[in-house]
Amino acid sequence: MTVALKRVYAEPSPYDGTRVLVDRLWPRGLTKSDAALDAWLRDLAPSNELRKWFHAHPQQWSKFREKYLKELTSEAADTALQQLYELQKKRRRLTLLFASKNEERNNALVLKQLIDGERKPPTGTGPIRAAATKRGRAARPR
């Protein structure tokens, strides 16, 4: 499974696979047909407060990432994360779309790292938790 990142303003491509917008706000000046989305998972986006904080403090990437992963443990974000994992399973390629001008440091990158297994998932989310729980139960002596 390939997970790609792309600005939502870039031209859609047949190679994008499943296109998922992971921003809370709809991108300015873009119509829904031009965006060519398969899904819009708003609850995966950082809160408005965190988004504004990071915009004012872009040099604090690691702190943003830490706060964002904590936000992903909410019930709404967990549900949206499960939807993202399901979309990932359906197609060979998943493209996470974002509106940010900063293409190297944004919430979509954190989500990509989470899906790719490069980073530790937030506690209580995703198929990793379920797999670990099953392994833990099987490994425990009774």
C-alpha positions as CSV (number, residue, x, y, z in Angstrom):
1,M,0.0,0.0,0.0
2,T,1.3,3.4,-1.0
3,V,0.3,6.5,0.9
4,A,1.0,9.8,-0.9
5,L,0.6,13.4,0.1
6,K,-0.6,16.1,-2.2
7,R,-1.9,19.6,-2.0
8,V,-5.6,19.6,-2.7
9,Y,-5.1,22.4,-5.3
10,A,-2.8,20.2,-7.4
11,E,-4.4,18.6,-10.5
12,P,-6.1,15.2,-9.7
13,S,-4.4,12.2,-11.3
14,P,-5.6,8.7,-12.0
15,Y,-2.5,7.6,-10.0
16,D,-3.8,9.2,-6.8
17,G,-6.0,6.2,-6.0
18,T,-8.4,7.0,-3.1
19,R,-8.3,10.8,-2.5
20,V,-9.0,11.9,1.1
21,L,-9.1,15.5,2.3
22,V,-7.8,15.6,5.9
23,D,-8.4,19.3,6.6
24,R,-11.1,20.7,8.9
25,L,-11.9,23.6,6.6
26,W,-12.9,23.4,3.0
27,P,-10.1,24.8,0.8
28,R,-10.7,28.3,-0.5
29,G,-11.7,28.8,-4.1
30,L,-12.0,25.1,-4.8
31,T,-15.2,23.4,-5.9
32,K,-16.1,19.9,-4.8
33,S,-16.0,18.6,-8.3
34,D,-12.5,20.1,-8.9
35,A,-11.3,18.5,-5.7
36,A,-12.3,15.0,-6.9
37,L,-12.5,13.6,-3.4
38,D,-13.4,10.1,-2.4
39,A,-13.8,11.2,1.3
40,W,-13.4,14.3,3.5
41,L,-12.4,13.2,7.0
42,R,-12.6,16.5,9.0
43,D,-12.3,14.9,12.3
44,L,-8.8,13.8,11.4
45,A,-7.7,17.4,11.2
46,P,-6.1,19.3,14.1
47,S,-8.5,21.4,16.1
48,N,-8.9,25.1,15.1
49,E,-6.9,26.1,18.2
50,L,-4.0,23.8,17.4
51,R,-4.0,24.8,13.7
52,K,-3.9,28.5,14.6
53,W,-1.2,27.8,17.2
54,F,1.0,26.0,14.7
55,H,0.5,28.7,12.1
56,A,1.9,31.2,14.6
57,H,4.7,28.8,15.7
58,P,5.8,26.9,12.6
59,Q,9.3,26.3,14.1
60,Q,7.7,24.1,16.8
61,W,7.0,21.1,14.6
62,S,7.7,18.4,17.2
63,K,5.4,20.1,19.8
64,F,2.7,20.4,17.1
65,R,3.1,16.7,16.2
66,E,2.9,15.7,19.9
67,K,-0.3,17.8,20.5
68,Y,-1.9,16.6,17.3
69,L,-1.3,12.9,18.1
70,K,-2.9,13.5,21.5
71,E,-5.9,15.0,19.7
72,L,-6.2,11.9,17.5
73,T,-7.1,9.9,20.6
74,S,-10.5,11.6,20.8
75,E,-13.6,9.5,20.0
76,A,-14.4,11.5,16.8
77,A,-10.8,11.3,15.6
78,D,-10.6,7.6,16.4
79,T,-13.8,6.9,14.3
80,A,-12.3,8.9,11.4
81,L,-9.0,7.1,11.7
82,Q,-10.8,3.8,11.4
83,Q,-12.5,5.1,8.3
84,L,-9.1,6.0,6.9
85,Y,-7.7,2.6,7.6
86,E,-10.8,1.1,5.8
87,L,-10.2,3.3,2.8
88,Q,-6.6,2.3,2.8
89,K,-7.5,-1.4,2.6
90,K,-9.8,-0.9,-0.5
91,R,-7.3,0.5,-2.9
92,R,-3.6,0.1,-3.7
93,R,-2.9,3.8,-3.4
94,L,-4.2,6.4,-0.9
95,T,-3.6,10.1,-1.3
96,L,-4.0,12.4,1.7
97,L,-4.9,15.9,0.5
98,F,-4.2,19.1,2.4
99,A,-4.5,22.8,1.7
100,S,-1.4,24.0,3.7
101,K,1.3,25.8,1.8
102,N,3.8,24.1,4.0
103,E,4.2,20.8,2.1
104,E,6.9,19.4,4.4
105,R,5.2,20.0,7.8
106,N,1.5,19.5,8.1
107,N,-1.0,17.2,9.6
108,A,-1.2,15.0,6.5
109,L,2.5,14.1,7.0
110,V,1.7,12.9,10.6
111,L,-1.1,10.8,9.3
112,K,1.0,9.3,6.6
113,Q,3.7,8.4,9.1
114,L,1.1,6.8,11.3
115,I,-0.3,4.7,8.5
116,D,3.1,3.7,7.2
117,G,4.0,2.6,10.8
118,E,7.0,5.0,10.9
119,R,5.6,6.6,14.1
120,K,3.9,5.3,17.2
121,P,0.1,5.6,16.9
122,P,-1.8,7.4,19.5
123,T,-3.0,5.2,22.3
124,G,-6.2,3.5,21.7
125,T,-6.5,3.9,17.9
126,G,-6.2,1.9,14.8
127,P,-5.7,-1.8,13.8
128,I,-2.4,-1.8,15.6
129,R,-4.2,-1.7,18.9
130,A,-6.5,-4.5,18.0
131,A,-3.6,-6.7,16.8
132,A,-1.6,-6.0,19.9
133,T,-4.5,-6.8,22.1
134,K,-5.0,-10.2,20.4
135,R,-1.3,-11.0,20.6
136,G,-1.2,-9.9,24.2
137,R,-4.1,-12.2,25.1
138,A,-2.6,-15.2,23.2
139,A,0.8,-14.7,24.8
140,R,-0.5,-14.5,28.4
141,P,-0.5,-17.8,30.4
142,R,-3.9,-18.6,31.9
